[in-house]
Amino acid sequence: MQTDLWRQLQSVATLLQAVRGGSSATAALGKLAPESRPGVQALSFTVLRFLGRAQALRQLLASKTPPPAADALLCTALALAWQDQGAPYEAFTLVNQTVEAAKRGASTQAQAGFINACLRRFLREREALVASTQTQAQALWNHPLWWIDRLRKDWPDCWQDILAANNVAAPMTLRVNLRKTSVASFLQTLATAGMPAWAAGQAGVILRQAQPVQALPGFAEGLFSVQDLAGQMAASSLLSGLSGSGRLRVLDACAAPGGKTAHLLEIADCELTALDIDPLRCESIHQNLQRLSLQARVLAADAGAVHSWWDGQAFDAILLDAPCTASGIVRRHPDVRWLRRPSDIAQLSAIQARLLKALWPTLKPGGRLLYSTCSVFRAEGEDQVQTFLANNTAAALLPSAGHLLPSLHSDQTAVPDNQHREHDGFYYALLQKRLA
């Protein structure tokens, strides 16, 4: 166990360095051997959820920032050992194995003594050191200060709930393919396999304990897809009650990896075009559709460069799941908060506005466009849509979900059909083009 642990700690520290350098945790995990990935992911996600606290503690232990590799290893240990409750290993074990990792690492060997001294002091003075960081917002909430300030401004009544929810691991949520089975039948299949779960929403199932997706019964047969309950709202929000002469023409403008594309096809017989700017990500759309026995026209194209892909025939419905900060899915991707910069919001808001403006002319009069982002920042949600409406008199806002906020409490805004309150942060605005 201990030999494996020091190796894991080295890998977690390497991942943390990659995130600090601007790479996603997903990309860093993809470089690991498959057999080591689950253990490293579990530890690294814990580190990323408590990185604010770890950085504050490191500053108390060493006022001068150590070299990057040593700092990443030191912060890894502090994030895992700063509290007993929920710690993956006993603090002394973590410290011993971190020092061992430092001694065996080419980039940390020279700092092994320094790391050892810092961590031994931490063990002696842990209670006092932790208490002295309690007044630091970044340590208390484990988010960058600019992120905390933005949430305070956007959501003055519930910003603490959002931050607290972000630091709790999300459950594994599935969307049942109702073309192939029912929720009740699939729940029975899971129960027979010893995987208890419960229903939520129209087609959602929440597992009591996360499992490797390939290990779930029915994956190869296309009985389900992994998708958060908030994401499951997109297809029905766009298509519910929409009718037209003949088969609906539908566009999924930023489609990869294809979860919402598949859901649209599962609930409606339609002629669907799916776009993504990245050819490699388009391949993931193809793979998902093939597994689910669904078909769509998939194009590698910039949705905003309409002239490069549009045939001139207007769409009945458009889903614009626009690029965004991903600030609403931090509980699933805890690296996002450390990857983003304050300037990203303005840059991504400009892309969202460009896509809305470019796609609007491709929509039929009477047609609908569902604008969505997996963000809790108003600049990427309500503010974006209000600006669009102010400049487009032909657009009308239909009843839609608006901002959905992750929360640990039952007294905040909830998805109406999700009483379990297990959803990510999202924004939905359903826009209709007025008839001429």
N, C-alpha and C positions, 0 to 999 in steps of 0.2 A: 504493500500500500504506500509506504513512504517513498520508495524509489519512484513509483508512478507519480506521486504528488509533486516532487520537485521538478520532474519533467513537465507536468501540467502547468505548474506555476511559471516556468520559463515560457511556455507557449502563450499563456494568458498575458504575460508582460509584453511579449512580442506583438500580440494583438492590440494591446493598449497603445503601444508605440505607433502602430499602423493607424489607429483611429486618430491619435493626436496629430498624425501626419496627413490626415484628410481622407484616408481610406475607410470604407465601411467595414463593420465587423463581419458582415456576410461574406465580403470578398476575402477577408483575412482567414475566416474559418474554412473557406473553400480551398485554401492552399494546404490544409492539414490532411494527414492520412485519415480515411473514413473512420477507422476504429478509435481514433483519439478525439474525434470531433465532438461527440456528445458531452464528454467530461469537461473539455476545455470550454465549450459553449456555456455550460451551466455555471462554471466558475467565473468566466469573463462577464456574463450578464450580471452577476452579483457585483462584481467590481465596478462595472459601468453604472449600476444603480446607486452605488455609494462612493463614487469617485469624488464628489464635492467634499464629503467628509474626509476622505483619505488625503486629499490635497491640502486641506486645512491642517490636518495632523502632521503631515510631512513638513509644512512650513514651520511648525513649532519645534520639530525635531532637528531640522536643518534649514536655517534661514537662507542659505545659498542653494540654489537648485542644482542637484547632482547631474551628471551626464545623463542623456535621455534614457539609455537602457537601464541604468541603475535606478533612476527616478521611477520608471515604469514598474520595475520589480518591487521597489519599496512601497509604492502606492497600491500595488496589487495586494501585498501582504496586509497593509493597513485597512484597506477596504473589506477584506475578508475577516479580519480579526478585531475590528474596533468594538464590536458588541458580541456578547455571548449568545443572545437570542437570535436564532436563525443562522448562526455561523456554520459553515460546512464542516469545519474541523475545530478542535480545541486550539486555543490561541498559541500555546507553547509548541504544538505540532506545526502550526503554520509558520511560526517564526523559525524553528529549526530547519524546516524544509525550504524556506525562502533563502536562508543563509547557504544551504547546500546548493540551491539553484544558482546563487550568485558565484559560488566557488567554481562551479562547473561551466559557467557561461563565459565564452571568450570575451564578450563585450562588458561583462560585469565582474570578472575575476579581480580586477584591480581595486574595485570598490567593495569587495566582500566584507572587509573589516568595518568599513563605514556603515554598511547596511546592517551588519550584526550589532554594532554599537547603538544605532538608532532604534532597532527593534527591541533590544534588551531594555533600553530605557523606556520604550513604550510599554513593555510588560510591567515594569516596576511602577509606572506613573499613569497607567491607562485611564483610571477614573478621573483624575485631575485634568489630564490632557483632553479627554473627550468633553468634559464639562466646560473647558475654556473655549471650545469651538461652538458651543450651543448658540451663541449670539451672532454667529456668522450665517447669513442667509444661504449662501452657497453650500455650506456644510449641513445646515438644517434641512434644506429642500433637495440637495443634490442635483441642482440645475445651474447653468450659468446665470450670473446676475442679470444680464440683459433679458434673458428669457423670463425670469421671475418678474422683472419690472413690466415686461410686455403683458404678461397675464394679469398682473395687478390692474393695469390700465384697461385691458379689454374686459375683464371679468371681476370687478371689484368685490362682488358678493360671494364668489366661490373659487377664487384662484387657488386657495389652499387645498381645496378638494381635488382640483385638477392635478396639482403637483403631487399630492399624496397618492392618488390613483396611478400616476405615471410610474411610481416606484414599486408597484405591486405587479408581479408577473401575470400576464393575461392568460385566461384559460384557452384550451384548444377548442375551437368552434368549427363545426362543419355545416355545409349546406347540402341537404339531401337532394339528389337529382330526382324530382318528382315524375319525370318521364319514365323512370325505371323502377322506382319503389316508392313507398310511403314513409313518412316519419315514424309512424308506429311500428311498421315492419322493420325498419332499419334499427330502431332502438332495441327491438327484440334480438336482432342479429348481433348487436353489440353486447347485449346482456348475456347471450349464449357464449360469446367469446370471452366473458369475464371482464368486460369493459363498461362499467356502469356510466350512464349518461342521462340527460334529460332534454326535453324539447324546449325550444324558445323561438318565438317568432313564427313565421309561416312555414319555413322549411329548415329552421336551424336546430342543431343538436350540439349541446355543450358536454364535453367529456369531463368526468370527474378527475381524471388524470391524463395528462398528455401522453401520446404514444407516437412512435415513428409512423409516418403516414402510410408507408408501405405495409406496415404490420396490421393495419386496420382492415377488417373484412370488407370486401367489396371495392377496394381501391382500384385494382386492375380492371374490374368490370364497370367502373364509372358510376358507382352508386352514390358517390358524394364528392364534394370538393372542400378544401379548407378555405374558409372565408369568415371574417368577423361579421357579427350581426348587423353592424352599421353598414358595412359594405353590401350586405344582402338586400338592403333597402333600395338600391339603385334601380335594378331592373323593373321591379313592380312600380316604383314611383314614376318611371318614365313611360311605361306602356299601359298601366291600368286605365281603362276607359277610353283608350285611344283607338279610333276606328278609321278605316279608309276604304276606298274602292280597290279591291284586290289585296295582294300581299304587301305588307308594310315594308318600306325601305328604311333601314335603320343603320346609323353610323355610330361605331364606338371609336372615338377619335384618338384616344391615348390608351390603347387596349391592353398592352402587356402587363402581367403575364397571362391574361385571358380569363380571369375569374368572372368578371362582370359580363364579358362577351358570352361566355358559356351560359350564364344565368339568363341573359336575354333570350338565347336560343332555347333554353329549357322551358321557358314560360310562354313563348310565342313562336308560331311558324312565320318567319320573316326572312327577307333578303338582307343579310347583314354584311356590312363592310367594316373590317377591323384594321385600324392603322396603328403603327408604332414607328418612331423614327429610327429605332435600333434593329437592324436585321437579325441579330442574335436573339433579341427579346421576341421578335416575331416567331422565331422557331419555337419558343416556349408556348406561344398561343396555339400553334399547330399541334404540339404535343398534347396540350390540355384538351383541345377539341377532339382529337383522335381518340383519346382515352374515354371520352364521354359520348362518342359516336355522334358528334355534331359537325356541321359544316358552315364555313363562312369564307368570304373573300378577304384574305389577309394580305395587306400591303405594307412594305417598309417605306414609309413616307413621313414627311413633316406635315402634320395636320394643318398647320398655318399656311403652308405653301399650296393653297387649294388648286392652283392651275396645274400642279404636277401630278395630281391623282384623281381629280373629280371629273366625271363624265358629263357634267352639266344637268343631270337629272336630280331634282331636289329630293331631300329626305323627309320622311314623315316624322322621324324621331332621331335625335342626336344625343348621345351620352358624351359629355366632355368631363372626364375625370382628370382634371388638369394637373400638371406638375406642380408640386408645392413643397413646403418645408417638411412635410410629414410630422408635424408637431402633435398630431392627434394619435399617432401610433407608437409613442415612446415606450409604452409598457411592453410592446412586442419587440421593439428595436431600440434598446436603451442607449445605443451609440449615437442616435440622431441628435440628441441635445448637445453632445460634445462636438459633433461634426459641423453643425450649423453656425453661421455668423449673423450678426444683426443685419448686415447688408443683403443677405439672401432673401429676406422678405420682400424688399423692393424689387429685386431682380426677378424673382419668381412671379410677383404680382404683375409685372410688365408682360411676362410671357402669357399669363392667364388672360390678361386684357387683349393681347394680340390674337390669341386663339378664339376668344369669344367674338371678336370683330370679324375675323376671317371666316369662321364657320357659319355665322348667322345668315349670310346670303344663300347658303346651300340648303336652308330649311324651307319647306313648303309653307305658304300661308295657312294658318290653322295648325301647323305642326308644333312639336314641343322639343325644347332643348333642356336637358337636365345638366346643370353645372354642379360639379362636386369637387371637393378637395378633402384629403384626410388631414385637415388642419384645424386647430382651435383658435388660430389668430384671425381676428376680424378682417384684417387687411386682405386675407385670402378668401374670405367668405362674404359676409354681409356687406362690407364696404365695397368689395369688388362688384357685386351684383347691383348695388344701388347706383354706383357710377355708371354701369352699363345701361341701366334703365333710364337714367337721366339723359343719356345721349341717344336713346333708341325709342322713339315714341311708338314704334310698331311692336314693341315687346311688352308683354303683360306678365306679371308675377302671379303664378297660380299657388294655391295652398301646398306647402311642402315643409319638410322637416326643419330647415334652417340649421342652426348650430346644434350639434349633438356633443355633449361634453362627458368625458369619462369621469366617474365619481365613485367613491366608496360608500356613499350614503343614499338613502332612498327618498330624500326630500328635495333632490335636485331634478332638473329636466331629464326625463327618461324617454326612450323610444316607446311609443304607446303599447306595442305588442311585446315588449321585452321587460317584463316585470323583474327579471333576474338582474337587470342593470349591467349586463356584461357586454358592453360595446365600446369600440374605440371612439376617439374624437373625430367627427366628420362635419361637413357642411353640405347641405343640399338646397338648391334653388331650382324650381321648375318654371321655365320661361316658355310662353306661347307666343307665336307670331300672329299678330292680329290679321284678320281677313281684310283684303284691300277694300 
